[in-house]
Amino acid sequence: MPQESELKISRRFAAPRERVFDAFLDPEALRQWWGPESMACPEPKVDASVGGAYELAIYNSEGETHVVAGVYREITRSERLVFTWRWMHIPDSVEMLVTLTFTQAGDGTVLDLHQTLMPSDESARMHNQGWSSSFNKLENYLTT
């Protein structure tokens, strides 16, 4: 069995914990920030309940579509969000697990991301780039 990889990212945002948390479940917020820079997510689909599904299609300037989908396993308001993660446009894509923890830090929020069940170190590296770029967009969204 191949060894699984994982990814951990910690990022501080200058916004209240509730606002950062809501940005991950509100379709209008996701429309404004989800996906790496240079990509857009015009029609996020979100059933923000435990057992509910989400589907986030992002498009690049060349018209390529990347679709990630999954199911919410845990939603603890403003504290923790756990969901499965699978790239639907990639044949034989594996299902990963993402855990987001939101911690109030003064007048801001520390967001800790932990993504597990990743198929390789290369996958972890690529996801690190994608999440980091997406978090740049989230930061811009939260400060406007």
N, C-alpha and C positions, 0 to 999 in steps of 0.2 A: 504494500500500500504506500503511495507517495506521501511524503511528509507535507503537512499543511502549514501554511504561512499565516501570519497575522499582521495587522496594521494598527498602530496607535498614533493618534494625533491629538494634541491639546492646543486650543486656540482661545484667546480672550477676546470678547466682544464688548464694546462700550454701549451696552443696552441691558435692560432688565431681563432677568431669567425668563419670565413669562413670554416676553416678546421674541426672544431667541427660540424658545421651545415652539411657540405658535408658528414660527416661520417654516417649520418642518411639516406641519399638518394642514395649513391653510392653502388651498389651491391658488388663491390670488397672490399670496406671498411667493409660493413656489414658482408661479409664472414669471415673477420679477427677478428671481435670483438663481433658481435651480440650474445646475449644470456648469461645466467649466466655462471660463471666459471664451468668447467667440462662439458659444453655442446658446441656443434658445430652447425653452420648454413652454410652448404656447398653450398646451391643453393638458395640464396635470390632472390625473384621476386619483382621488383619495377618498377612501372610506375610513375615516379616522376613529376606528374602534378596534378593540382587541379582537383579532380574527378577521378584521376587515382588510381588504386588499388595496394596494396602490399600483399605479402604472405611470411612469414618467418617461415620456419620449423626448429626447433632445435631438436637435438638428444642428449641423454645422453649415458653414457657408457654401460648401459643395453640394448640399442637399442630402448628405448621408444622415440616416436615422439610427440612433442608438436608443434602445428601450430597456430600462431596468424596471423590474416588478417584484413584488413580494407581498408578505402578509405581516401585519402588526401583531407581535407576540406579547408586548407589554407597553402600556401607556400609563405612566405615572405623572400626572399633570405637573409640568414645569420642572420635573426632576430627572425623568428617565424615559427613554424611548428605545424599544428593541424591535427589530424587524428583519425579516429575511430579505435577501438581495440576490437577484439573478438577472443576468443579461439575456433578454429574450431573443435578441437578434443574432446571438452567437450559438451555433449548433453545439450541443453537448456541454453547454455552460453549466457550471456547478452552482448550487445554492450556497450562499454565504450568509453570515449573520452579522448584523450591525447593531452595536449598543452605543447609544448616545447618553451621556450624563451631563446634566446642566447644574452648575454650582454658582450661586450668587457670590460675587467677589467685589465687595465695596459697591460702587454704582454700576458695575459691569457683570459679565457672566463668563465663566470658564466653561467651555464646551470640550468634553473629552469624548473622542470617537475611538471605538475598539471594534475592528472588523476581523472576524475569524472565519475559519474553514476555507481560506483562500487556497487555490490550487498550487501556487508557486510564489517564489520570491519576486519574480517578474510581475505577476499579477498584483502583488502588494505594492511594488514600485509604481506601476501604472495607476492604481487606485489612489495612491498618495498624491500623485500629480493632479488627478481629477478632483479629489476632495479639496486639496489646497487651493486650486483655482476656483472651485465653487465657493469656498469659504471667503475668498476675496470678494466675490459678488455678493455673498451674504452680508459681509461687513458694509459694503456700499449701500445695500438695501436697508440695513438697520440704522444707518446714520443719516438717511434722508427723510 
